[in-house]
């Protein structure tokens, strides 16, 4: 028998008992529907968790200067001046695995507004790219500072929600001025709330300003040869100091610049080091390639000889990424295992009904064999019946599972993500279940003796 003749015969046999065929497919419908719904809900949870991981900085790399030592005494991490803003720009341009990068300068001082003061956890001098690197929510008020502000060392800043609450209360800080080491900064924006990080530190207790402003005006270390942001000597501290009430005469033909002039007009330097660089990979999978690309680039830029140790350190969140990713994989596999149980139950149901069908149609099988049908024809017919039942049930299950996941998204607000791969796998699994669980009944039918089958009552 040709395959189309076999298929037509199988479909006619199924059409004789539509109710039984529909009930037979019910197990496959439920199984495939459960698989699709669980896969879409699991995929949505994975996407949401990946976003959470990214917002926590799992795909962020921290590049810091290396360690200086003298006479066998180490001065600690970041004690050398090896990183510059040009390194950050080069990383962004020449490392394909890096999505964005920003230079950073740190400071630690008191923030004053009126008769209130507060020492924030973080005072960062950076660029507008910091918000993208850290995946920060949109500003709740105002607007971010610009690259022009960075180039001009403009005295503007962004404040976190905690700092706004402590200094301004219910008052809007936009347009107001705060003071950092007697340097007035205009507040141009308020950062959206982000909460605590994994270490329990308040990420909203922060001040962001152009790195040039923090470096040259607040830390006052534009000409320092040491760790500039950690320098104790500050030009801005001497602007309003009372320790120089009676300045002596200035020797020389031209008087030296006053402290106010030095603070307002910092001398440009050829090399300005920074405390660290933040670089964000496209996703967690690109973290390791990004580390390799950054290492190669910085060694080339810093003219490091082969075998010479790096003059910088790169830190990532590998352990946190692995922990959260393994949790996501475990959850998805658990949901899939539960759904696969439904598929097995549906397959057993199909096998049971096909065995009943073989028993009911024993005389028909014997008659067909008596007129020339071979065992292979009978085998193919019953296999086609089982596969058709599973494919019809799989199609209905795909529609049911997708609809169920959308209802979960609408009414329970859970994240879901449609997976074409899961749908294709569901079709393949449906056909496989039909072949696996339909083979034994079909083999049993093909092994019947025609004479015994004809006189079967």
Secondary structure, DSSP 8 states (H G I E B T S, - for coil): --HHHHHHHHHHHHHTTHHHHHHHHHHHHHHHHHHHHHHHHHHHHHHHHHHHHHHTTTTEEEEEE-EEEETTEEEEET-S---BHHHHHHHHHH-TTEEEEEEEEEE---EEETTEEE--SEEEEE-THHHHHTT----SEE----HHHHHHT--EEEE-HHHHHHHHTTS--TT-EEEETTEEEEEEEE-----B-TTS-BTTSEEEEEHHHIIIIIS--TT-SS-GGG-S--TGGGTS-SS-SS-----SSS----HHHHHHS----S--B-SEEEEEESSGGGHHHHHHHHHHHHHHHTT--TT---SEEEE--HHHHHHHHHHHHHHHHHHHHHHHHHHHHHHHHHHHHHHHHHHHTHHHHHHHHHTT--HHHHHHHHHHHHHHHHHHHHHHHHHHHHHHHHHIIIII-------HHHHHHHHHHHHHHHHHHHHHHHHHHHT--HHHHHT--
